Amino acid sequence: MYRTAHQTLTEAGYEHYEISNYAKLSKGMKVNPEAEEDGSRSPYRCRHNLIYWKHDPFLAFGMGATSFACGGRLARPRTLPEYIGWVQRGGRQQELTGFQEEPEDAEGSFGNLVEAFMVGLRMRHGLDLKEVEEEHGSVNLERAMDALTPHMNSGLLEVTGGGRLRLASPEGFLFSNSVLVSLFSL
């Protein structure tokens, strides 16, 4: 079903810009699946969701809501009794799941690298490997790439001529969970 939907939408002039999102291209624009970046940029992309996948900071409020701020995810209590208690105690940031007094050094945290891959590979243009190396260190990047090599060999992942790692469309998107699980097991 996914393959059929992908083919139907791209043939109808929709850009596949994110793992589960397509956007109609403006008149005269053509889909370019081989483009280094996103190909043609539709003006109809969901800007709200792009914040998450570009790893930009955002705040979320309410029971169970998770923010991304200060380089990490902060989750509010997920059950009503826990949430009410947290609010009654003043809603202190220090009590949120994921809070750290001093954020981990990005180069020292493989978990931060996995997070970057998890959100970055959702986008059609994927990740700039040079930027990933600068942010997370060459050792962590090499470790991740070693784990992902079988998926590159099978055609689910590809490295573009411009040095971007991305899921192949549509197969890589279809099996993205299998690709990402390789990183969680390290």
N, C-alpha and C positions, 0 to 999 in steps of 0.2 A: 504494500500500500504506500509506504514512504517513497519508494522509487517512482511509482506512478505519479504521486502527487508532485514530486520534484520535477519530473519531466514535463508534466502538464503545466505547472506554474512557470518554469523557465521558458518553455516554448511560448507561453502567453505574455512574455515580457515582464516577468517578475524577477527581481534580484534576490538570490539566496544569500543573505548577509549574516545570518546567525543560525545556529544549529536548528532552531525550530521556527524561524521567522523568514518570511519573504515580503518584499515590498514592491509595489508597482513602479515601474520606471516611467519617467515622463516621456511624452511623445518625442520621437527621434533618438532616444537613448537606446543603446543595445547592451545586452548582457555580455560581459567579457569574462568568462570563467577562468581564463589563464592570467588575468591581471595580477600584478604583484600585490596590490592592496586589495580593496574591495571590488574591483571592477568598476562599473558605473555606479554612481551613488544616487540612490533614489531619495527624493525629498520626503518620502513617506515612511522612512524608518522610524521605529518606536524609540524616541530619544530617551524616554524613561528607562527602558531596559538597557540601553547602551551604557548608561552610567554604571550598572552592575558589571557588565562584561568588559568594560575598559578599566575596571578596578579603581574607579574614581570614588572618593569618600561620599558616604550618604548616611543620613540619620533615619532611623525607623522608630516608631513609638507604638506602645500598646503591649499587651500580654503576648509573649513569645516573639516579639519583633526583634530582628537582628540588624544592627547598624554596622557599617564598615567605616571606622574612623581611627586615626592615630596608628595606621598600619596594621590594624587587626579587626576581627569581628567581635562585636559586643552583643551578647544575647540577653534579653530581658527574661525574667522567670516565665515558664511555659504553662504553669497551672494557675488557676484563679487564686487559691489560698496563698501560694508563694508570691504571686504578683501583688496581691493586696498587702501582704506583710512587707514586701519590699517598698511599696509606695508609703505605707505607714511609718517605715523607718527613715523616710526622707528620700527614697529613690537614689541611693548613693551609687555612683559609677563603679566604685571599688567592689561592689557586690555582684556586678554583672559577670556572667560566664564569658571568659576570654579576656578579662581585664588584666593588664600587667602594669605595675608601677613604672617600669622602664621597658619599652618595647625591645624585643629581641633584635640583635643586629641582623639585618636582612641577609648578609652573606653567611651568617652562622646558622640560619634556619632553613632546613630542607622543607619544612612544612610550609613556609612562605612561598617557596618555589613551586611546590605542588599546587598551592592556591592560585598562583599566577598562571600555571598551565591549565588548571581546571576552568578558570574563567576566560582566559585568553583563547583557548582552543574552541570555545563556543562560537567565536567570530570567524567568518569566512577568511579574513586576512590573517588570522592566527597570531603568532608571536614573533617579534623581531629577536632573533637569537643573540645578536650583539647586545641589545638592551637587557635581555634576561641575564646574560653573563655579567654585565656591569652591575646590575642590581643584586644578583644572588651568588655571584662568584663562579669561577670556571670549574671548580671541583664539583659543586652542586649541579651545574649544568651538564657536565660530563656524565655524572651519575644518572641523571634523568635521561639523557640521550641514549645511554647504554640500555636502559630499561625499555626505551621506546623503539630501539632498532628493529625488533621483529615486526612491529607495526609499519615501519617504513618499508621493510622488505616485502611485506604482504600488500602494500599499496594503500593502506588506510591513512597513512601520514605521508606528507611530502615536504621537502625543503625547496623553496623557490630559489630562483637565480639571485634574488635580492636578499637571501639569507633569512627568510621567514619560514617558520615551522607552522604548518596548517593541516587540518584534516582534509583528506581528499573528498571531493563532492561527487555523488551523494554517499558513497560507501563509508567513508571515514566518519561522517556524521551519524550514519545509521548504527555504527558499532563504536561510537565514542566512549561509552561506558567501559568497554573492554580495554580500550586504549588507556583510559585514565586509571583503571584498577592497577595497571602495571606500576604506576607511580606510588599508589597507596601501599603497596606491598614492600616497599624499600625501607 
